[in-house]
Amino acid sequence: MAEPLIALRGVTKTFGEGDAAFQALRGVDLEVTQGDFVAVMGASGSGKSTTMNILGCLDTPSSGSFIFKGGHVEQLDVDQRAMLRRRYLGFVFQGFNLLARTSALENVELPLLYRGEAPQNRHKIAMTALDRVGLVPWADHTPAQLSGGQQQRVAIARAIVTEPDILLADEPTGNLDSERSVEIMELLTQFNTDLGITILMVTHEAEMAAYARTIIRFKDGVVEAVERR
C-alpha cells in the first residue's frame, strides 16, 4: 500500500500553561493520500483550524508526529518549515489576503519573488497562473477594481503559481455568493484533477464539502469520522 502524503500520529496541541492551559487537539490521527481532495469539517473549537495550521507548517504539535513525504516535520526548525511551505504548499484564505495597492499580476508573482525567481521568469509564470483562472485581461487591475470572485481567483492563482503539492484552503467560498462559490469550487476541482494538486479545505458548508472525495469531521479536538467517496 502506498505511503500517505501526510500523516498525523497522536498529535496534541496545548495552548497556555497551568490552570490556563487549553488542549485544542487531544490525539489527532489522520492520513491524506497524494491527489486527494479533502474537506475538513467541524464546529468552532473542534480543532480543525489548529490542525490545518500544523499541516500548513504555521504551528507545531505539542506532541505526536507530523509526517510529510516520509519526513518528520515536527523535528524541523523554523527556517526548515518555512522552506517546506515555500516549496510544497499553497494557501487560499476566506479573506483573499491580497496586497491592496498591487496589481493582480504582482500579487501572483509574490511567491516567486520569495523564491528568488528572476523578474522576467516571474512575469511569465504568473501570467500562466492567471490564465488558468481566466484573469489575464485583469492582470493590471488592483483588488479594489475586482469583484470578490475575481479576487479569490487571483488568490488561487497566487497559491498555485509555484505548482505546490498541497493547496490548503480555509473557507475559500466564505465571502462569496452561491454562483461565485460554485465557480471557485469548480476551479479547485479542476486543479485537483488536471494538475494533481492535493487539496485540504476547511468548510462549514455541506454543499462545498460535496466536491471533496474525503470528508474529515472533527469534534472536541479529535477526528470523529472519516468519509470516503
C-alpha positions in Angstrom: 0.0 0.0 0.0 1.3 3.5 -0.9 2.7 5.6 1.8 0.4 8.6 2.6 1.5 12.0 1.5 0.6 13.3 5.0 0.1 11.5 8.3 -0.6 12.8 11.8 0.0 10.3 14.6 -1.3 11.1 18.1 -0.9 14.9 17.5 -1.8 17.1 20.5 -1.7 20.8 20.8 -2.0 22.7 24.1 -2.1 26.5 24.4 -1.1 28.2 27.6 0.2 26.7 30.8 -1.0 25.6 34.3 -4.6 26.4 35.1 -4.9 28.5 31.9 -3.9 25.6 29.6 -6.3 24.6 26.9 -5.9 21.4 24.9 -7.1 22.2 21.4 -6.0 18.8 20.0 -6.3 15.6 22.0 -4.6 13.0 19.9 -5.3 13.5 16.2 -4.7 10.6 13.8 -5.3 11.1 10.1 -3.8 10.3 6.7 -4.1 12.1 3.3 -3.1 10.4 0.1 -1.4 12.1 -2.9 -4.0 13.6 -5.2 -7.0 13.5 -2.8 -9.5 16.3 -2.3 -10.3 16.5 1.4 -12.9 18.6 3.2 -12.3 19.3 6.9 -15.4 20.0 8.8 -16.4 20.6 12.4 -17.9 23.1 14.8 -16.0 26.1 16.0 -13.4 25.0 18.6 -13.4 21.4 17.3 -9.7 21.5 16.4 -9.9 21.7 12.6 -8.2 25.1 12.3 -5.5 24.2 14.7 -4.9 21.0 12.7 -4.7 23.0 9.4 -2.2 25.4 11.0 0.0 22.4 11.8 -0.4 20.9 8.4 0.5 24.3 6.9 3.7 24.5 8.9 2.3 27.6 10.6 2.4 25.9 14.0 3.9 22.8 15.6 2.3 20.0 17.7 2.8 19.8 21.4 3.3 16.1 21.0 2.9 13.4 18.3 4.2 13.1 14.8 3.6 15.1 11.6 4.9 13.1 8.7 5.1 14.7 5.2 6.6 12.7 2.3 8.1 10.3 4.8 9.9 13.1 6.8 9.1 14.2 10.4 8.1 17.8 10.1 7.8 18.2 13.9 11.6 17.9 14.1 12.3 20.8 11.7 13.3 24.2 12.8 11.6 27.5 11.9 13.7 28.0 8.7 13.2 24.5 7.5 9.5 24.7 8.0 9.4 28.0 6.0 11.4 26.3 3.2 8.9 23.4 3.2 6.0 25.9 2.9 7.6 27.8 0.0 8.4 24.6 -1.9 5.4 22.4 -1.3 2.4 24.3 0.0 -0.1 26.9 -1.4 -2.6 28.8 0.7 -6.1 30.2 0.0 -7.9 32.2 2.6 -11.5 33.3 3.1 -10.4 37.0 3.2 -8.3 36.8 -0.1 -5.3 38.4 1.6 -4.2 40.4 -1.5 -2.0 43.4 -1.3 -4.3 46.3 -1.9 -2.2 48.7 -4.0 -0.6 45.9 -6.0 -1.9 44.6 -9.4 -3.3 41.1 -9.8 -0.1 40.1 -11.7 2.2 41.4 -8.9 0.1 39.6 -6.2 0.5 36.4 -8.1 4.3 37.0 -8.5 4.9 37.3 -4.8 5.6 33.6 -4.0 8.0 33.6 -6.9 9.7 36.7 -5.6 10.3 34.9 -2.2 11.8 32.0 -4.2 14.3 34.3 -5.9 13.0 33.9 -9.4 14.3 36.4 -12.0 11.7 39.2 -12.9 11.2 38.1 -16.5 10.6 34.5 -15.4 8.3 35.6 -12.6 6.1 37.5 -15.0 5.8 34.6 -17.5 4.9 32.0 -14.8 2.5 34.4 -13.1 0.7 35.1 -16.3 0.3 31.4 -16.9 -1.3 31.1 -13.5 -3.6 34.0 -14.2 -4.6 32.3 -17.5 -5.5 29.2 -15.6 -8.1 31.1 -13.5 -9.3 33.2 -16.5 -8.0 36.6 -15.4 -5.3 37.6 -18.0 -7.4 40.6 -19.1 -7.4 41.8 -15.5 -3.7 41.3 -14.8 -3.0 45.0 -14.2 -6.1 45.6 -12.0 -5.8 46.2 -8.3 -8.0 44.2 -5.8 -10.3 47.3 -5.5 -11.0 47.0 -9.2 -12.0 43.4 -9.0 -15.1 41.6 -7.7 -15.0 39.2 -4.8 -15.0 36.2 -7.1 -12.2 37.7 -9.2 -10.1 38.5 -6.0 -10.4 34.9 -4.9 -9.3 33.7 -8.4 -6.2 35.9 -8.0 -5.6 34.3 -4.6 -5.9 30.9 -6.1 -3.5 31.8 -9.0 -1.1 33.0 -6.3 -1.5 29.7 -4.4 -0.8 27.5 -7.5 1.9 29.6 -9.2 4.6 27.6 -7.5 2.9 24.3 -8.5 2.6 23.1 -4.9 2.0 19.5 -3.9 -0.8 20.7 -1.5 -3.3 23.5 -1.5 -4.7 24.4 1.9 -7.9 26.4 1.6 -9.5 27.9 4.6 -13.2 28.6 3.9 -12.4 29.7 0.3 -16.0 30.4 -0.5 -17.0 32.0 2.8 -17.1 35.6 1.4 -18.8 34.7 -1.9 -22.3 34.3 -3.2 -23.6 30.9 -4.3 -22.8 31.4 -8.0 -19.2 32.6 -7.3 -18.8 29.8 -4.8 -19.6 27.2 -7.4 -17.1 28.8 -9.8 -14.4 28.6 -7.2 -15.1 25.0 -6.3 -15.1 24.0 -9.9 -11.7 25.7 -10.3 -10.3 23.8 -7.2 -11.7 20.6 -8.6 -10.0 21.3 -12.0 -6.6 21.9 -10.4 -7.0 18.7 -8.3 -7.9 16.6 -11.3 -5.7 18.2 -14.0 -2.6 19.3 -12.1 -2.8 16.6 -9.4 -2.7 19.1 -6.6 -3.8 17.6 -3.2 -6.4 19.8 -1.7 -7.2 20.3 2.0 -10.2 22.6 2.5 -11.8 23.8 5.7 -15.5 24.5 5.2 -18.7 24.8 7.2 -20.9 24.3 4.1 -22.1 20.8 3.1 -22.6 22.0 -0.5 -18.9 22.8 -0.8 -17.8 19.7 1.0 -19.7 17.7 -1.5 -17.0 18.5 -4.1 -14.4 16.5 -2.0 -13.7 12.8 -2.2 -12.8 12.6 1.5 -14.5 14.4 4.4 -12.8 14.5 7.8 -15.0 15.6 10.7 -13.5 17.0 13.9 -15.1 17.1 17.3 -13.6 18.1 20.7 -10.0 18.0 19.4 -10.1 14.6 17.7 -11.1 13.2 14.4 -14.7 12.0 14.9 -15.3 10.4 11.5 -13.7 10.0 8.0 -16.0 9.6 5.0 -14.5 8.4 1.7 -16.5 8.6 -1.5 
